[in-house]
Amino acid sequence: MKSPINLKSQPPKVNTIKTRILCSVILLVLLSSLNAILASQQRDHLTPQEVDLVKEAQMLDKRIEVFIHATDRRLIVLNGTQAANAKLIKKDSELWGDLPTGTHAELFNDIARILDEAITNIDDVSSRDERNPLIAKALRRLAQATSNIMTQIMPFRDQAKGEAEVASLEMLNDNAQQILAAAKKLPPEVEKKSKKN
């Protein structure tokens, strides 16, 4: 025969109010982290003016130059060199609009996604006409700019704070490595002979 359950012999209940508060705080921290990650993913990587400039640039090499300039604008913000580049910013403002804003994680993410879009554009042209001479020209220029970007990003990699920053930097590095590897596969550039008069 089973003995009846003795309620008095069970361990005392843990203070449920403290447990609920602790669980609520943990839940709020997790939700705010998730919101930050989602917000950086939902953010447009190009400003409306930059989107218009990309649409206007129909030739691949010109479009790649727009992407490169868009990354340069984010590097100015990341490096805090707005004052040193005041003339350039003022000159660009009518066509390009105000400099983009955001956290380091958001700006790194922007650059990574811009490089990804540049890769996609080169791949699209290559899939339609792999002999197009603009492919090599655009890829060489993009690789040159990517090397410059990675040089400027290097100091930030050691100081990365938070998961969003680390993830954005990893994505940026992956895209950069893809561009640099593709550029290494290009045949040597043929120098144009100048015409003598």
N, C-alpha and C positions, 0 to 999 in steps of 0.2 A: 504494500500500500504506500502511495506517495504521500510525503508530508506536505502540508499546506505551505504556500509561499509566505515567508515571514517578511513583511514589508520593513520592519524595523531593522533587519539585518543587512539590507542593501546599503551600498555606499551612499554617502550624502550627495545630493545634487550639486553640480557645479553652478556657480552663480551664473544663471542664464542671461541676465542683463549684460554683464561684462562680455560674455561670449557673443551675444548678438551685436553689440557695439563693435567688437573686434572684427567680426565677419562683415559688418556693414562698411567699415573703413577699408578692409582688404578689397571688397567688391568695388567701392568707389575708385580706389587706386587702379585696379584692373580696367575698369570702364574708361577712366580718363586716358590711360595708356592706349587703349584700343581706339578711342576717339582721335588721339593725336596721330596714330598710324593711318587711320582711315582718312583723316583730313589731308595728310600729305599725299595720299594716293589719289584723292579726288581733285586735288589742286591741278589747274592747268599749268603745264610746264612752259608754255609760251604766253606772253601777254596778248591781248587782242590786236594790238598794232603789229606785233611780230607775226601773228597768224596771217594778217593781211599781206605782210611783206613776203612770207613764204608762198602764199597763193599767187602773188604777182610774179615771183621769180620762176619762170617756166623752164629755163635752161638749168640743167643739173648743177653746173659749176656755180651759177649765181645763187641757186637755192642753198647750196652747201655754205656759201659765204654768209648767207642770212643766219643759218644755224650757228656758224662760228661766231658771228658778232653777238648773237643772243647769249652764247656761253660767256663771251668776254664781259658782257654787261653783268652777269651774275658773279663773275670773278671780281669785278670792281667792288660789288657790294660785300662779298665775302672777305676781301682783303682790306676793306675800309679805305679804299683809295679814291673816294668820290671827290675830295678836294683836289688831289693831284690831277684828276681827269675832268675837272670842271668844264674846261673848254670843249672837250669831246662830248661830254654829257649834254651841254647846252646846245651844241650843234646837232646832235642826234635827237634831241627831245621832240622836235616837231614831227619827225618821221617815225621815230621809234617809241615815243612816249616816255613816261617816267621810268626810272630804273625799277626793276622788280624788287619786291620786298619778301621777307620770310626768314625763318630760322635757318641755321646752317643745314639742318637735315632737309628742309624744303628746297633750299638752293642747290644742294648736292643732288637731290632727286631730280630737280629741273634739268641740271646739266646732263645727268645720266640719261634722262628721257629724250633730251634734245639729240644727244649722240645716237641713241637708239633710232630716232626718227631719221637722222642723216643716213645711218646704215640701211634702213628700210628703203629710202629714196634711191640710194646707189644700187641696192639689190633689185629694185623694180626696173630701173633703166637697164641694168645688166641682163635681166631675164627677157626683156623685149629685144635688146640689140647689144649683144656682148662685145661687138666691135666698135661701139660708140667711143670716140676718142675722149669724150668728156668724162667718162668713167674713171680712167687713170688720172686725169687732171684733178678731178674732184676728190678722189681718194687720197692722192698725194697731199693735197692741200689740207684735207681733213686730218690726215695722220700728223702733219706738221703742227696743226693747231692742237691736236690731242696731246702731243708730247708737251706742249706749252701748258696745257690745262693740268696735266698730271704733275708737272713740276711745281705749279702753284698750289695744287691740292695736297701735296706731300706733307707739309707741316700740319695740316688739319687731321691727317690720318692718325697721328700719334696722340692727338688731343680729343679724339672723338668721344662724345658724351651721349649715352643713351643708345637704345637699340635702333631707333629710327635713323640716327646719324650713321651708325655702323652699317646698317643695311643699305642706305643710300650710297655710301662710299664704296661698298662692295659691288653694287650694281654699276656704279660709275667706272670702277676699275675693270670689271668684266667687259663693258662696252669698249673701253679704251684699248684693252688688250686685243679684242676682236678687230678693231680698226687697224692697230699697229701690225698685227699678224697678216691681215689682208694686204696692207701696203707693201710688206716685205716680199710678197709673192708677185708683185708687179714687175714687168721687164724693166730694164734700165731706161731712163728717160732719154729720148733722142733730142739732142740739141739742134735747134734750128740754125741753119747757116744764114748769116746776114747777107743781104744782096748788096753788091758793090755797084755804085753808080758810075 
